[in-house]
Amino acid sequence: MTNASAVDRAVASNSGIYMLPDLAVEYPGGMGGLDLNRSSLQRYFGKKLTILLGEADSDSTASDLPRDEKALAQGPHRVARGLWHFDLCKQIADRLGDPLAWTLRIVPGAGHVDQRIFDTALDVLAG
């Protein structure tokens, strides 16, 4: 994560599955085995990251939506998974004693591949 210090802001949009911010769960499902520690998590949660979700990206039958056990544990579709992940990270950051610097934005009416998502991401990055 030391190279991430050059990142001023980032956007993650409409993800199908999220890597758990858990040092006890091995990568790629979690952050275990990546030579990270509690301080790494604090820096990660301190970055300006926007979780960007399309309000209409709620198709649990989408052909490109991961449906393995780990993905389904995060929710039935991309909106649910994004909300779940943001809430989980907020809880973990609170437990670590640091505020979560991330923001959550839901784009009204936007689907998975949608010009409104791209436009919103560009606005966030230009911020």
Secondary structure as GFF3:
##gff-version 3
##sequence-region A 1 127
A	DSSP	three_ten_helix	2	6	.	.	.	ID=ss1
A	DSSP	beta_strand	10	13	.	.	.	ID=ss2
A	DSSP	alpha_helix	38	45	.	.	.	ID=ss3
A	DSSP	beta_strand	49	54	.	.	.	ID=ss4
A	DSSP	alpha_helix	69	72	.	.	.	ID=ss5
A	DSSP	alpha_helix	78	96	.	.	.	ID=ss6
A	DSSP	beta_strand	103	107	.	.	.	ID=ss7
A	DSSP	alpha_helix	115	126	.	.	.	ID=ss8
###
